[in-house]
Amino acid sequence: DIQMTQSPASLSASLGDTVSLECLADGAISTYLMWYQQKPGRSPQLLIFGTSNLQDGVPSRFSGSGSGTQYSLRISGVQPEDEGVYFCQQGYKYPLTFGSGTKLEIK
Amino acid sequence: EVQLVESGGGLVQPGRSLKLSCAASGFTFSNYYMAWVRQAPKKGLEWVATISTSGTTTYYPDSVRGRFTISRDNANSSLYLQMNSLKSEDTATYYCARRKTVAAVWDYWGQGVMVTVSS
């Protein structure tokens, strides 16, 4: 199975900061990397697919990059509504696997 | 508007069975692969099962293969998850999710249904 490791586990940012969340795969995933946001008490929402493609309706302050085994999600100018947990997921090989999440707090 | 509404959760004893349902609306259900993803309390996400558009092809991780069965009824826009031989570690919120046309990407999720396995 492909293990996905996210860092940091938690992050605190001030309004307007730019933050980067990291995701490391322990095998090649050929850019089949997705990012989901989960707000407290809500179901996950797709933010980015295929490493860098923004899902419809997602604000442009979210962007993704990466290749090989290293991927990142960047939020440029965090807003209060960005608070939540962010999960990465590989879609390259079964079993499909998720990272353990990065909890983002907005100060 | 795409809607996915799960039902059928609850408290069940270890070793018993439970069947979850997901009612889909707002899109042509038969055109999309569908999946179940679960989340144990205060934990991360775990993919549970995927089913092809026709229902003829299914995929499972080792943790549930042989115990869980995903199925669908395209005529009624419904997705199911039959869970047998339940274990305490199956306790989780179960989400029904629609797979985007791009492989292994889930673009719509239901609100989730809680399953608690306990004696």
gemmi code that builds the backbone of each chain (N, CA, C; Angstrom):
import gemmi

chains = {
    "A": [
        ("ASP", (0.834, -1.190, 0.000), (0.000, 0.000, 0.000), (0.880, 1.257, 0.000)),
        ("ILE", (0.394, 2.320, -0.642), (1.136, 3.577, -0.661), (0.747, 4.391, 0.570)),
        ("GLN", (1.751, 4.680, 1.404), (1.527, 5.490, 2.602), (1.673, 6.969, 2.264)),
        ("MET", (0.728, 7.775, 2.760), (0.766, 9.214, 2.545), (1.043, 9.891, 3.889)),
        ("THR", (2.088, 10.693, 3.939), (2.488, 11.364, 5.176), (2.324, 12.870, 5.017)),
        ("GLN", (1.512, 13.475, 5.883), (1.277, 14.911, 5.804), (2.017, 15.644, 6.910)),
        ("SER", (2.481, 16.834, 6.569), (3.120, 17.689, 7.566), (2.806, 19.149, 7.281)),
        ("PRO", (2.745, 19.981, 8.333), (2.746, 19.556, 9.727), (1.409, 18.934, 10.111)),
        ("ALA", (1.319, 18.362, 11.301), (0.055, 17.797, 11.773), (-0.938, 18.909, 12.086)),
        ("SER", (-0.426, 20.023, 12.549), (-1.276, 21.182, 12.812), (-0.500, 22.459, 12.525)),
        ("LEU", (-1.257, 23.506, 12.273), (-0.669, 24.762, 11.826), (-1.586, 25.900, 12.268)),
        ("SER", (-0.989, 26.951, 12.787), (-1.753, 28.120, 13.163), (-1.295, 29.293, 12.309)),
        ("ALA", (-2.230, 29.981, 11.686), (-1.887, 31.076, 10.794), (-2.745, 32.292, 11.094)),
        ("SER", (-2.209, 33.443, 10.798), (-2.959, 34.693, 10.956), (-3.677, 35.024, 9.654)),
        ("LEU", (-4.747, 35.778, 9.778), (-5.512, 36.201, 8.610), (-4.580, 36.851, 7.591)),
        ("GLY", (-4.662, 36.387, 6.331), (-3.847, 36.961, 5.267), (-2.510, 36.287, 5.047)),
        ("ASP", (-2.120, 35.393, 5.966), (-0.850, 34.667, 5.797), (-0.924, 33.750, 4.581)),
        ("THR", (0.233, 33.387, 4.077), (0.342, 32.343, 3.062), (0.929, 31.107, 3.740)),
        ("VAL", (0.257, 29.968, 3.561), (0.709, 28.733, 4.219), (0.866, 27.627, 3.183)),
        ("SER", (1.772, 26.692, 3.506), (1.983, 25.523, 2.646), (1.832, 24.259, 3.474)),
        ("LEU", (1.056, 23.342, 2.940), (0.847, 22.049, 3.567), (1.523, 21.015, 2.678)),
        ("GLU", (2.203, 20.061, 3.312), (2.995, 19.106, 2.559), (2.405, 17.703, 2.631)),
        ("CYS", (2.645, 16.943, 1.578), (2.190, 15.562, 1.512), (3.265, 14.745, 0.811)),
        ("LEU", (3.705, 13.692, 1.466), (4.773, 12.850, 0.935), (4.250, 11.433, 0.744)),
        ("ALA", (4.436, 10.907, -0.478), (4.039, 9.523, -0.757), (5.263, 8.613, -0.645)),
        ("ASP", (5.069, 7.395, -0.188), (6.216, 6.486, -0.080), (6.384, 5.633, -1.330)),
        ("GLY", (5.771, 6.063, -2.415), (5.946, 5.443, -3.715), (5.489, 6.415, -4.782)),
        ("ALA", (5.834, 6.133, -6.021), (5.443, 7.029, -7.111), (3.931, 7.039, -7.279)),
        ("ILE", (3.375, 8.229, -7.461), (1.921, 8.333, -7.644), (1.568, 9.141, -8.893)),
        ("SER", (2.588, 9.481, -9.674), (2.372, 10.045, -11.005), (1.378, 11.211, -11.025)),
        ("THR", (1.474, 12.091, -10.069), (0.640, 13.305, -9.917), (-0.841, 13.015, -9.683)),
        ("TYR", (-1.179, 11.755, -9.392), (-2.573, 11.434, -9.033), (-2.780, 11.769, -7.548)),
        ("LEU", (-2.746, 13.085, -7.277), (-2.794, 13.556, -5.908), (-3.933, 14.561, -5.765)),
        ("MET", (-4.764, 14.339, -4.738), (-5.919, 15.194, -4.487), (-5.814, 15.812, -3.097)),
        ("TRP", (-6.451, 16.950, -2.940), (-6.558, 17.621, -1.646), (-8.037, 17.848, -1.322)),
        ("TYR", (-8.387, 17.523, -0.086), (-9.746, 17.739, 0.407), (-9.678, 18.594, 1.671)),
        ("GLN", (-10.716, 19.399, 1.854), (-10.864, 20.204, 3.061), (-12.055, 19.671, 3.840)),
        ("GLN", (-11.895, 19.523, 5.144), (-13.022, 19.115, 5.977), (-13.173, 20.113, 7.120)),
        ("LYS", (-14.304, 20.779, 7.136), (-14.616, 21.703, 8.230), (-15.296, 20.926, 9.343)),
        ("PRO", (-15.219, 21.425, 10.591), (-15.786, 20.685, 11.729), (-17.245, 20.311, 11.509)),
        ("GLY", (-17.540, 19.024, 11.712), (-18.908, 18.534, 11.599), (-19.433, 18.415, 10.178)),
        ("ARG", (-18.543, 18.584, 9.195), (-18.980, 18.540, 7.804), (-18.273, 17.410, 7.065)),
        ("SER", (-18.780, 17.083, 5.894), (-18.129, 16.081, 5.062), (-16.977, 16.729, 4.292)),
        ("PRO", (-16.023, 15.928, 3.831), (-14.899, 16.483, 3.061), (-15.373, 17.121, 1.757)),
        ("GLN", (-14.603, 18.110, 1.310), (-14.885, 18.769, 0.030), (-13.613, 18.757, -0.813)),
        ("LEU", (-13.774, 18.434, -2.078), (-12.643, 18.399, -2.997), (-12.165, 19.810, -3.301)),
        ("LEU", (-10.861, 20.020, -3.138), (-10.257, 21.304, -3.482), (-9.473, 21.215, -4.787)),
        ("ILE", (-8.597, 20.219, -4.854), (-7.665, 20.101, -5.975), (-7.547, 18.649, -6.382)),
        ("PHE", (-7.505, 18.395, -7.705), (-7.296, 17.049, -8.217), (-6.165, 17.060, -9.232)),
        ("GLY", (-5.550, 15.884, -9.405), (-4.431, 15.798, -10.344), (-3.329, 16.787, -10.018)),
        ("THR", (-3.010, 16.895, -8.743), (-1.936, 17.742, -8.208), (-2.231, 19.232, -8.209)),
        ("SER", (-2.739, 19.764, -9.351), (-2.793, 21.226, -9.467), (-4.082, 21.765, -10.089)),
        ("ASN", (-5.060, 20.907, -10.327), (-6.311, 21.347, -10.957), (-7.326, 21.753, -9.892)),
        ("LEU", (-7.762, 23.003, -9.980), (-8.692, 23.542, -8.992), (-10.112, 23.053, -9.302)),
        ("GLN", (-10.781, 22.495, -8.310), (-12.159, 22.066, -8.491), (-13.035, 23.304, -8.696)),
        ("ASP", (-14.097, 23.153, -9.483), (-15.028, 24.254, -9.722), (-15.519, 24.843, -8.398)),
        ("GLY", (-15.514, 26.170, -8.323), (-16.051, 26.844, -7.145), (-15.051, 27.061, -6.022)),
        ("VAL", (-13.870, 26.497, -6.151), (-12.850, 26.655, -5.112), (-12.091, 27.959, -5.357)),
        ("PRO", (-11.918, 28.775, -4.328), (-11.245, 30.061, -4.511), (-9.832, 29.919, -5.056)),
        ("SER", (-9.419, 30.890, -5.841), (-8.118, 30.836, -6.499), (-6.944, 31.007, -5.534)),
        ("ARG", (-7.200, 31.325, -4.277), (-6.102, 31.403, -3.307), (-5.545, 30.010, -2.986)),
        ("PHE", (-6.271, 28.973, -3.367), (-5.784, 27.609, -3.197), (-5.025, 27.179, -4.456)),
        ("SER", (-3.860, 26.587, -4.276), (-3.116, 26.062, -5.412), (-2.335, 24.829, -4.974)),
        ("GLY", (-2.075, 23.953, -5.936), (-1.346, 22.735, -5.631), (-0.190, 22.544, -6.584)),
        ("SER", (0.834, 21.866, -6.097), (1.997, 21.591, -6.928), (2.657, 20.311, -6.449)),
        ("GLY", (3.626, 19.871, -7.235), (4.383, 18.699, -6.823), (4.630, 17.742, -7.963)),
        ("SER", (5.445, 16.749, -7.675), (5.752, 15.693, -8.632), (6.416, 14.560, -7.880)),
        ("GLY", (6.502, 13.430, -8.548), (7.163, 12.283, -7.928), (6.460, 11.855, -6.659)),
        ("THR", (7.135, 12.072, -5.545), (6.564, 11.665, -4.263), (6.245, 12.841, -3.347)),
        ("GLN", (6.551, 14.079, -3.776), (6.361, 15.247, -2.908), (5.355, 16.229, -3.495)),
        ("TYR", (4.364, 16.575, -2.674), (3.283, 17.436, -3.133), (2.961, 18.466, -2.060)),
        ("SER", (2.390, 19.602, -2.508), (2.034, 20.624, -1.538), (0.784, 21.369, -1.941)),
        ("LEU", (0.100, 21.865, -0.923), (-1.076, 22.717, -1.087), (-0.716, 24.073, -0.506)),
        ("ARG", (-0.940, 25.109, -1.284), (-0.616, 26.462, -0.849), (-1.909, 27.263, -0.748)),
        ("ILE", (-2.044, 27.985, 0.346), (-3.172, 28.895, 0.514), (-2.583, 30.296, 0.642)),
        ("SER", (-2.878, 31.127, -0.340), (-2.311, 32.479, -0.379), (-3.310, 33.479, 0.179)),
        ("GLY", (-3.052, 33.941, 1.392), (-3.964, 34.883, 2.031), (-5.105, 34.151, 2.718)),
        ("VAL", (-4.786, 33.417, 3.805), (-5.808, 32.600, 4.470), (-6.962, 33.457, 4.986)),
        ("GLN", (-8.141, 32.881, 4.913), (-9.370, 33.518, 5.375), (-9.957, 32.720, 6.539)),
        ("PRO", (-10.815, 33.323, 7.343), (-11.402, 32.591, 8.483), (-12.079, 31.290, 8.067)),
        ("GLU", (-12.703, 31.284, 6.906), (-13.421, 30.089, 6.444), (-12.492, 28.962, 5.997)),
        ("ASP", (-11.190, 29.205, 5.987), (-10.248, 28.161, 5.609), (-9.887, 27.248, 6.781)),
        ("GLU", (-10.371, 27.584, 7.953), (-10.088, 26.744, 9.124), (-10.713, 25.365, 8.941)),
        ("GLY", (-9.919, 24.338, 9.238), (-10.404, 22.976, 9.080), (-9.229, 22.012, 8.963)),
        ("VAL", (-9.542, 20.802, 8.552), (-8.505, 19.781, 8.360), (-8.370, 19.503, 6.868)),
        ("TYR", (-7.138, 19.405, 6.417), (-6.834, 19.179, 5.007), (-6.203, 17.803, 4.837)),
        ("PHE", (-6.782, 17.022, 3.929), (-6.303, 15.664, 3.663), (-5.787, 15.569, 2.235)),
        ("CYS", (-4.667, 14.896, 2.063), (-4.248, 14.538, 0.716), (-4.651, 13.092, 0.457)),
        ("GLN", (-4.763, 12.724, -0.803), (-5.184, 11.368, -1.189), (-4.511, 10.995, -2.498)),
        ("GLN", (-3.993, 9.778, -2.580), (-3.423, 9.312, -3.841), (-4.453, 8.463, -4.578)),
        ("GLY", (-4.536, 8.705, -5.878), (-5.469, 7.956, -6.708), (-4.744, 7.141, -7.763)),
        ("TYR", (-3.476, 6.843, -7.518), (-2.663, 6.149, -8.530), (-2.817, 4.640, -8.472)),
        ("LYS", (-2.922, 4.118, -7.245), (-2.927, 2.673, -7.111), (-3.875, 2.254, -5.993)),
        ("TYR", (-4.594, 1.135, -6.216), (-5.405, 0.572, -5.136), (-4.509, -0.150, -4.134)),
        ("PRO", (-4.806, -0.075, -2.851), (-5.928, 0.648, -2.245), (-5.684, 2.160, -2.225)),
        ("LEU", (-6.710, 2.909, -2.530), (-6.619, 4.356, -2.473), (-6.381, 4.763, -1.031)),
        ("THR", (-5.453, 5.681, -0.808), (-5.061, 6.017, 0.558), (-5.007, 7.521, 0.774)),
        ("PHE", (-5.268, 7.890, 2.024), (-5.268, 9.282, 2.448), (-4.121, 9.530, 3.427)),
        ("GLY", (-3.699, 10.786, 3.500), (-2.828, 11.203, 4.583), (-3.651, 11.385, 5.848)),
        ("SER", (-2.969, 11.576, 6.963), (-3.643, 11.681, 8.259), (-4.186, 13.077, 8.534)),
        ("GLY", (-3.875, 14.026, 7.664), (-4.469, 15.349, 7.774), (-3.583, 16.398, 8.411)),
        ("THR", (-3.805, 17.650, 8.009), (-3.191, 18.817, 8.643), (-4.321, 19.713, 9.127)),
        ("LYS", (-4.307, 20.002, 10.424), (-5.334, 20.867, 10.997), (-4.871, 22.310, 10.933)),
        ("LEU", (-5.643, 23.133, 10.247), (-5.311, 24.547, 10.093), (-6.205, 25.390, 10.998)),
        ("GLU", (-5.558, 26.161, 11.863), (-6.275, 27.083, 12.743), (-5.955, 28.501, 12.301)),
        ("ILE", (-6.982, 29.342, 12.270), (-6.780, 30.747, 11.903), (-6.832, 31.577, 13.177)),
        ("LYS", (-5.748, 32.276, 13.446), (-5.673, 33.062, 14.683), (-6.484, 34.358, 14.556)),
    ],
    "B": [
        ("GLU", (-29.047, 20.297, -8.468), (-28.042, 20.224, -7.411), (-27.778, 18.761, -7.044)),
        ("VAL", (-26.511, 18.400, -7.033), (-26.132, 17.037, -6.655), (-26.400, 16.831, -5.164)),
        ("GLN", (-27.095, 15.737, -4.854), (-27.337, 15.385, -3.449), (-27.091, 13.905, -3.243)),
        ("LEU", (-26.436, 13.596, -2.152), (-26.203, 12.213, -1.732), (-26.640, 12.120, -0.273)),
        ("VAL", (-27.604, 11.241, -0.012), (-28.164, 11.141, 1.337), (-28.052, 9.699, 1.824)),
        ("GLU", (-27.209, 9.511, 2.847), (-27.004, 8.179, 3.413), (-28.038, 7.870, 4.483)),
        ("SER", (-28.289, 6.581, 4.670), (-29.181, 6.132, 5.731), (-28.814, 4.702, 6.110)),
        ("GLY", (-29.373, 4.244, 7.232), (-29.184, 2.854, 7.628), (-28.178, 2.628, 8.739)),
        ("GLY", (-27.562, 3.688, 9.223), (-26.572, 3.522, 10.285), (-27.219, 3.226, 11.629)),
        ("GLY", (-26.360, 3.007, 12.622), (-26.879, 2.744, 13.966), (-25.913, 1.930, 14.790)),
        ("LEU", (-26.416, 1.430, 15.915), (-25.616, 0.618, 16.826), (-25.841, -0.854, 16.505)),
        ("VAL", (-24.755, -1.596, 16.355), (-24.854, -3.016, 16.018), (-23.797, -3.785, 16.817)),
        ("GLN", (-24.119, -5.014, 17.174), (-23.191, -5.826, 17.943), (-22.087, -6.401, 17.052)),
        ("PRO", (-20.918, -6.643, 17.627), (-19.851, -7.279, 16.834), (-20.330, -8.605, 16.255)),
        ("GLY", (-19.936, -8.851, 15.016), (-20.314, -10.078, 14.334), (-21.609, -9.998, 13.568)),
        ("ARG", (-22.398, -8.946, 13.815), (-23.669, -8.810, 13.128), (-23.520, -8.053, 11.816)),
        ("SER", (-24.628, -7.848, 11.128), (-24.631, -7.218, 9.808), (-25.432, -5.925, 9.819)),
        ("LEU", (-25.134, -5.096, 8.829), (-25.856, -3.831, 8.657), (-25.753, -3.449, 7.189)),
        ("LYS", (-26.807, -2.833, 6.668), (-26.771, -2.390, 5.273), (-27.017, -0.895, 5.205)),
        ("LEU", (-26.085, -0.188, 4.593), (-26.223, 1.249, 4.391), (-26.778, 1.524, 2.999)),
        ("SER", (-27.518, 2.614, 2.892), (-28.054, 3.057, 1.612), (-27.647, 4.501, 1.357)),
        ("CYS", (-27.594, 4.851, 0.088), (-27.299, 6.227, -0.312), (-28.211, 6.571, -1.478)),
        ("ALA", (-29.062, 7.560, -1.276), (-29.977, 8.009, -2.317), (-29.343, 9.192, -3.043)),
        ("ALA", (-29.197, 9.053, -4.361), (-28.551, 10.091, -5.166), (-29.589, 10.853, -5.985)),
        ("SER", (-29.342, 12.127, -6.185), (-30.216, 12.939, -7.024), (-29.422, 14.114, -7.588)),
        ("GLY", (-29.964, 14.710, -8.632), (-29.349, 15.890, -9.218), (-28.331, 15.591, -10.297)),
        ("PHE", (-28.137, 14.323, -10.646), (-27.218, 13.948, -11.723), (-27.634, 12.580, -12.254)),
        ("THR", (-27.064, 12.206, -13.392), (-27.383, 10.907, -13.996), (-26.549, 9.838, -13.309)),
        ("PHE", (-27.144, 9.215, -12.313), (-26.451, 8.284, -11.421), (-25.716, 7.187, -12.186)),
        ("SER", (-26.332, 6.652, -13.207), (-25.770, 5.508, -13.927), (-24.497, 5.850, -14.698)),
        ("ASN", (-24.171, 7.123, -14.805), (-22.977, 7.539, -15.547), (-21.714, 7.635, -14.691)),
        ("TYR", (-21.868, 7.428, -13.382), (-20.756, 7.680, -12.472), (-20.393, 6.454, -11.639)),
        ("TYR", (-19.081, 6.233, -11.499), (-18.598, 5.345, -10.464), (-18.974, 5.961, -9.113)),
        ("MET", (-19.195, 5.117, -8.123), (-19.542, 5.575, -6.784), (-18.656, 4.868, -5.753)),
        ("ALA", (-18.589, 5.439, -4.572), (-17.712, 4.862, -3.552), (-18.259, 5.101, -2.149)),
        ("TRP", (-17.713, 4.336, -1.224), (-17.921, 4.568, 0.209), (-16.554, 4.868, 0.826)),
        ("VAL", (-16.538, 5.878, 1.668), (-15.336, 6.267, 2.407), (-15.760, 6.438, 3.862)),
        ("ARG", (-14.933, 5.975, 4.795), (-15.316, 6.080, 6.198), (-14.297, 6.878, 7.006)),
        ("GLN", (-14.761, 7.308, 8.177), (-13.912, 8.099, 9.072), (-14.217, 7.705, 10.503)),
        ("ALA", (-13.274, 7.026, 11.136), (-13.433, 6.669, 12.540), (-13.433, 7.954, 13.377)),
        ("PRO", (-14.068, 7.925, 14.560), (-14.156, 9.140, 15.389), (-12.802, 9.787, 15.625)),
        ("LYS", (-12.718, 11.063, 15.316), (-11.510, 11.876, 15.485), (-10.324, 11.344, 14.685)),
        ("LYS", (-10.583, 10.592, 13.635), (-9.496, 10.004, 12.843), (-9.556, 10.490, 11.394)),
        ("GLY", (-8.670, 9.927, 10.586), (-8.613, 10.301, 9.187), (-9.598, 9.527, 8.332)),
        ("LEU", (-9.445, 9.683, 7.037), (-10.348, 9.075, 6.065), (-9.792, 7.743, 5.568)),
        ("GLU", (-10.685, 6.789, 5.337), (-10.292, 5.482, 4.808), (-11.257, 5.098, 3.700)),
        ("TRP", (-10.709, 4.836, 2.513), (-11.520, 4.354, 1.400), (-11.991, 2.941, 1.702)),
        ("VAL", (-13.277, 2.674, 1.415), (-13.898, 1.391, 1.776), (-14.282, 0.561, 0.556)),
        ("ALA", (-14.813, 1.200, -0.488), (-15.254, 0.433, -1.650), (-15.567, 1.372, -2.801)),
        ("THR", (-15.396, 0.850, -4.014), (-15.760, 1.563, -5.241), (-16.509, 0.605, -6.149)),
        ("ILE", (-17.476, 1.144, -6.894), (-18.241, 0.321, -7.826), (-18.316, 1.027, -9.168)),
        ("SER", (-18.233, 0.259, -10.233), (-18.300, 0.799, -11.582), (-19.723, 1.227, -11.931)),
        ("THR", (-19.876, 1.888, -13.068), (-21.182, 2.411, -13.460), (-22.240, 1.316, -13.587)),
        ("SER", (-21.858, 0.181, -14.144), (-22.818, -0.908, -14.340), (-22.977, -1.789, -13.104)),
        ("GLY", (-22.005, -1.660, -12.191), (-22.036, -2.501, -10.997), (-21.283, -3.805, -11.152)),
        ("THR", (-20.712, -4.037, -12.312), (-20.056, -5.319, -12.553), (-18.649, -5.394, -11.968)),
        ("THR", (-18.048, -4.242, -11.700), (-16.692, -4.213, -11.162), (-16.680, -3.494, -9.823)),
        ("THR", (-16.045, -4.132, -8.849), (-15.959, -3.553, -7.516), (-14.523, -3.640, -7.000)),
        ("TYR", (-14.194, -2.753, -6.081), (-12.848, -2.688, -5.518), (-12.977, -2.492, -4.006)),
        ("TYR", (-12.089, -3.147, -3.267), (-12.094, -3.043, -1.808), (-10.658, -3.065, -1.271)),
        ("PRO", (-10.434, -2.433, -0.130), (-9.145, -2.638, 0.552), (-9.200, -3.958, 1.320)),
        ("ASP", (-8.040, -4.446, 1.716), (-7.979, -5.721, 2.438), (-8.781, -5.688, 3.735)),
        ("SER", (-8.885, -4.509, 4.355), (-9.529, -4.409, 5.670), (-11.007, -4.787, 5.651)),
        ("VAL", (-11.651, -4.725, 4.476), (-13.081, -5.039, 4.415), (-13.416, -6.099, 3.367)),
        ("ARG", (-12.442, -6.442, 2.522), (-12.718, -7.420, 1.459), (-13.188, -8.739, 2.070)),
        ("GLY", (-14.266, -9.270, 1.490), (-14.831, -10.522, 2.000), (-15.897, -10.315, 3.062)),
        ("ARG", (-15.949, -9.120, 3.650), (-16.969, -8.815, 4.666), (-17.979, -7.784, 4.157)),
        ("PHE", (-17.510, -6.817, 3.361), (-18.373, -5.752, 2.846), (-18.650, -5.984, 1.365)),
        ("THR", (-19.850, -5.591, 0.932), (-20.221, -5.675, -0.473), (-20.897, -4.382, -0.904)),
        ("ILE", (-20.328, -3.744, -1.917), (-20.924, -2.538, -2.477), (-21.799, -2.957, -3.657)),
        ("SER", (-22.948, -2.305, -3.797), (-23.839, -2.595, -4.921), (-24.610, -1.331, -5.268)),
        ("ARG", (-25.308, -1.385, -6.387), (-26.060, -0.213, -6.814), (-27.320, -0.617, -7.557)),
        ("ASP", (-28.279, 0.281, -7.575), (-29.522, 0.125, -8.325), (-29.662, 1.369, -9.176)),
        ("ASN", (-29.257, 1.277, -10.422), (-29.268, 2.465, -11.283), (-30.688, 2.943, -11.583)),
        ("ALA", (-31.630, 2.049, -11.603), (-33.015, 2.443, -11.883), (-33.562, 3.356, -10.782)),
        ("ASN", (-33.056, 3.161, -9.572), (-33.528, 3.951, -8.442), (-32.476, 4.901, -7.888)),
        ("SER", (-31.377, 5.069, -8.629), (-30.315, 5.997, -8.225), (-29.881, 5.765, -6.778)),
        ("SER", (-29.618, 4.522, -6.471), (-29.250, 4.170, -5.097), (-27.971, 3.356, -5.032)),
        ("LEU", (-27.212, 3.616, -3.998), (-25.964, 2.914, -3.713), (-26.117, 2.224, -2.367)),
        ("TYR", (-25.490, 1.052, -2.229), (-25.612, 0.290, -0.997), (-24.243, -0.191, -0.515)),
        ("LEU", (-24.193, -0.458, 0.789), (-23.025, -1.118, 1.362), (-23.522, -2.142, 2.371)),
        ("GLN", (-23.382, -3.408, 2.017), (-23.736, -4.495, 2.927), (-22.508, -4.821, 3.762)),
        ("MET", (-22.642, -4.713, 5.068), (-21.512, -4.935, 5.963), (-21.807, -6.137, 6.849)),
        ("ASN", (-21.013, -7.181, 6.709), (-21.172, -8.398, 7.492), (-19.997, -8.581, 8.446)),
        ("SER", (-20.181, -9.447, 9.422), (-19.113, -9.762, 10.390), (-18.457, -8.493, 10.920)),
        ("LEU", (-19.276, -7.587, 11.373), (-18.770, -6.278, 11.805), (-17.864, -6.391, 13.019)),
        ("LYS", (-16.848, -5.537, 13.048), (-15.874, -5.484, 14.133), (-15.903, -4.101, 14.763)),
        ("SER", (-15.366, -3.992, 15.966), (-15.343, -2.691, 16.639), (-14.588, -1.649, 15.802)),
        ("GLU", (-13.575, -2.105, 15.084), (-12.794, -1.166, 14.268), (-13.526, -0.662, 13.028)),
        ("ASP", (-14.726, -1.184, 12.786), (-15.564, -0.667, 11.700), (-16.395, 0.531, 12.157)),
        ("THR", (-16.323, 0.859, 13.434), (-17.045, 2.020, 13.951), (-16.524, 3.284, 13.271)),
        ("ALA", (-17.438, 4.007, 12.619), (-17.033, 5.173, 11.840), (-18.256, 5.875, 11.279)),
        ("THR", (-18.023, 7.060, 10.763), (-19.004, 7.715, 9.901), (-18.720, 7.266, 8.477)),
        ("TYR", (-19.754, 6.797, 7.799), (-19.608, 6.293, 6.442), (-20.187, 7.317, 5.466)),
        ("TYR", (-19.355, 7.703, 4.507), (-19.749, 8.670, 3.495), (-19.933, 7.976, 2.145)),
        ("CYS", (-20.992, 8.350, 1.478), (-21.215, 7.977, 0.086), (-20.580, 9.087, -0.752)),
        ("ALA", (-19.871, 8.722, -1.820), (-19.193, 9.740, -2.613), (-19.289, 9.426, -4.094)),
        ("ARG", (-19.400, 10.465, -4.898), (-19.442, 10.312, -6.342), (-18.039, 10.489, -6.903)),
        ("ARG", (-17.649, 9.589, -7.798), (-16.339, 9.734, -8.406), (-16.445, 10.655, -9.612)),
        ("LYS", (-15.573, 11.640, -9.634), (-15.471, 12.543, -10.772), (-15.090, 11.710, -11.998)),
        ("THR", (-15.286, 12.267, -13.169), (-14.927, 11.527, -14.379), (-13.434, 11.209, -14.409)),
        ("VAL", (-12.650, 11.989, -13.691), (-11.230, 11.683, -13.532), (-11.115, 10.593, -12.473)),
        ("ALA", (-10.327, 9.595, -12.727), (-10.255, 8.423, -11.851), (-9.879, 8.767, -10.420)),
        ("ALA", (-10.549, 8.086, -9.490), (-10.201, 8.090, -8.070), (-10.235, 9.477, -7.443)),
        ("VAL", (-11.125, 10.336, -7.934), (-11.331, 11.669, -7.369), (-12.801, 11.769, -6.995)),
        ("TRP", (-13.092, 12.132, -5.773), (-14.481, 12.199, -5.325), (-14.931, 13.643, -5.197)),
        ("ASP", (-15.870, 14.047, -6.069), (-16.232, 15.460, -6.131), (-17.471, 15.823, -5.331)),
        ("TYR", (-18.299, 14.857, -4.985), (-19.445, 15.130, -4.118), (-19.527, 14.052, -3.050)),
        ("TRP", (-19.839, 14.498, -1.826), (-19.925, 13.600, -0.685), (-21.275, 13.805, 0.004)),
        ("GLY", (-21.792, 12.725, 0.567), (-22.984, 12.860, 1.391), (-22.626, 13.425, 2.749)),
        ("GLN", (-23.631, 13.560, 3.601), (-23.404, 14.129, 4.929), (-22.867, 13.089, 5.908)),
        ("GLY", (-22.939, 11.825, 5.531), (-22.405, 10.751, 6.354), (-23.434, 10.124, 7.260)),
        ("VAL", (-23.191, 8.857, 7.598), (-24.060, 8.128, 8.525), (-23.162, 7.377, 9.507)),
        ("MET", (-23.536, 7.419, 10.774), (-22.699, 6.833, 11.820), (-23.029, 5.370, 12.030)),
        ("VAL", (-21.993, 4.549, 12.095), (-22.128, 3.134, 12.435), (-21.288, 2.879, 13.680)),
        ("THR", (-21.910, 2.350, 14.708), (-21.208, 2.017, 15.942), (-21.311, 0.526, 16.182)),
        ("VAL", (-20.158, -0.136, 16.269), (-20.125, -1.569, 16.513), (-19.660, -1.779, 17.951)),
        ("SER", (-20.596, -2.239, 18.772), (-20.295, -2.393, 20.196), (-21.303, -3.344, 20.824)),
        ("SER", (-20.846, -4.076, 21.824), (-21.742, -4.968, 22.545), (-22.410, -4.232, 23.715)),
    ],
}
model = gemmi.Model(1)
for chain_id, residues in chains.items():
    chain = gemmi.Chain(chain_id)
    for i, (resn, *xyz) in enumerate(residues, 1):
        res = gemmi.Residue()
        res.name, res.seqid = resn, gemmi.SeqId(i, " ")
        for name, pos in zip(("N", "CA", "C"), xyz):
            atom = gemmi.Atom()
            atom.name, atom.element = name, gemmi.Element(name[0])
            atom.pos, atom.b_iso = gemmi.Position(*pos), 0.0
            res.add_atom(atom)
        chain.add_residue(res)
    model.add_chain(chain)
structure = gemmi.Structure()
structure.add_model(model)
structure.setup_entities()
